[in-house]
Amino acid sequence: MDYASKGIRINAVLPGCILTPMAKDLMKRNLDVEKEILRDIPKGRMGEPYEIAHAVMWLCSPYSTFVDGAAISVDGGFTIH
């Protein structure tokens, strides 16, 4: 609230389980991990890094100028599970 009048917007992107090199390595070492992760994601898959980047790019774009104080979950529905 202190910064909104100054034109500064503060938002957060909350990524879910993302298919990063570290996640891929973990799943290679333990084959049951992927099954456990996917069980709780309604979308049925892990996210891709570009999907997080798209959310950040949207927040940086002129299309989100009235978005302030938002926490945007990019998690394939995990938080609604």
TIDREN-247977 format. One line per field, with one value per residue (C-alpha): residue in one letter; x, y, z. Coordinates in pm, 1 decimal. Layout:
residu	(A / ...);
c1	(X / ...);
c2	(Y / ...);
c3	(Z / ...);
***
This chain:
residu	(M / D / Y / A / S / K / G / I / R / I / N / A / V / L / P / G / C / I / L / T / P / M / A / K / D / L / M / K / R / N / L / D / V / E / K / E / I / L / R / D / I / P / K / G / R / M / G / E / P / Y / E / I / A / H / A / V / M / W / L / C / S / P / Y / S / T / F / V / D / G / A / A / I / S / V / D / G / G / F / T / I / H);
c1	(0.0 / 292.1 / 423.9 / 107.1 / 66.2 / 421.8 / 342.3 / 534.3 / 354.2 / 452.2 / 339.8 / 468.7 / 488.0 / 452.6 / 589.5 / 486.0 / 687.9 / 885.7 / 1078.2 / 1421.3 / 1755.0 / 1760.4 / 1412.1 / 1506.6 / 1816.7 / 1612.4 / 1362.5 / 1642.6 / 1778.4 / 1438.3 / 1178.8 / 894.9 / 939.9 / 769.9 / 467.1 / 440.3 / 465.3 / 213.9 / -39.6 / -101.7 / -106.4 / -450.5 / -295.6 / -119.5 / 226.3 / 507.5 / 544.9 / 801.7 / 1038.2 / 895.7 / 553.4 / 696.5 / 874.1 / 546.2 / 377.7 / 666.2 / 662.9 / 289.1 / 341.0 / 608.5 / 385.0 / 134.0 / -145.2 / -107.5 / -86.4 / -383.0 / -249.3 / -97.3 / -43.5 / -118.3 / 31.5 / 1.9 / 24.4 / 170.5 / 140.5 / -95.7 / -371.0 / -167.8 / -295.5 / -659.0 / -605.2);
c2	(0.0 / 232.1 / 201.9 / 181.2 / 558.9 / 583.7 / 357.9 / 63.4 / -268.7 / -564.5 / -912.0 / -1265.1 / -1566.8 / -1894.6 / -2178.3 / -2534.9 / -2842.5 / -2736.7 / -2967.4 / -2815.4 / -2995.6 / -3047.3 / -3204.1 / -3427.9 / -3544.9 / -3620.5 / -3823.9 / -4020.9 / -4117.8 / -4210.3 / -4331.6 / -4308.6 / -3933.5 / -3840.2 / -4055.8 / -3895.2 / -3544.6 / -3601.0 / -3752.1 / -3408.4 / -3202.8 / -3193.3 / -3093.3 / -3432.1 / -3305.1 / -3093.1 / -2739.1 / -2620.4 / -2333.6 / -2126.0 / -2136.5 / -1954.1 / -1711.1 / -1635.4 / -1545.6 / -1313.2 / -1159.4 / -1097.2 / -920.5 / -704.2 / -622.2 / -340.5 / -601.2 / -630.3 / -264.2 / -290.9 / -603.0 / -517.8 / -728.7 / -1055.1 / -1395.6 / -1587.4 / -1964.6 / -2131.6 / -2488.7 / -2687.0 / -2668.3 / -2803.1 / -2534.1 / -2615.1 / -2989.3);
c3	(0.0 / 69.5 / -286.3 / -498.1 / -504.0 / -634.5 / -928.9 / -786.3 / -807.0 / -591.0 / -693.6 / -649.8 / -878.2 / -687.5 / -900.0 / -838.9 / -933.7 / -1237.1 / -1466.8 / -1407.4 / -1445.3 / -1067.0 / -1072.8 / -1365.2 / -1177.9 / -866.4 / -1067.4 / -1233.4 / -891.9 / -748.1 / -996.1 / -742.5 / -694.8 / -1023.0 / -943.3 / -597.9 / -742.1 / -1021.6 / -781.9 / -634.1 / -956.2 / -1119.7 / -1453.1 / -1452.8 / -1536.5 / -1402.6 / -1526.1 / -1775.5 / -1694.4 / -1980.9 / -1811.1 / -1510.2 / -1741.7 / -1921.4 / -1591.9 / -1503.4 / -1851.6 / -1820.5 / -1488.0 / -1652.2 / -1947.9 / -1989.8 / -1970.2 / -1592.9 / -1493.6 / -1255.5 / -1081.5 / -745.8 / -435.9 / -616.9 / -550.8 / -877.9 / -845.9 / -1152.6 / -1030.5 / -1251.3 / -991.8 / -698.1 / -459.3 / -538.7 / -488.9);
***
